[in-house]
Amino acid sequence: MYGVDQEIGQAILEFGIPRSEIFITSKAWPHFYAPENMELNLAPVLKQMGLDYIDLWLAHWPYAAKPISGEALENAKYGRNNTPEEKGLLIKNGKPVNDWAHTFTNIAKQVGQEGSFVPTWKAMEKLVTKGKARAIGLSNFSITE
């Protein structure tokens, strides 16, 4: 379920679950895939859950989406009932706008675009180095991606 970081944090606190006894996984939103935005995406997740680190931080999809702006990402709201625009996601004709530059190379090439997820992955690796994530991974990706 998405947008429940605060509720998870409250449950951890309320039930007094030792941090060492739980494994927390969350996903990076595709409109934060520009490398400079990866830590910006994780910070509110940690804050709302009351955690210093996440056990597993996943890239949500192989496709990247464009944000409205850097300011929109800084002010993004993550609740279940927030609109895509409130989350900082750029919408056009009712659909997210693709950010081909940060999309997997083989997917971007299929539509005549150039892209690479490598800089995003390196930004995710830095979160491990900084101790903000214990491990990183991929979600909803095929083997070829």
ABEGO torsion letter per residue (X at the ends): XBGAAAAAAAAAAAAGBBAAABBBBBBBBAAAABAAAAAAAAAAAAAAAGBABBABBBBABABBBBBABAAAAAABBABAABBAAAAGBBBBGGBBBBBAAABBAAAAAAAGBBBBAAAAAAAAAAAAAAGABABBBBBGBBAAX
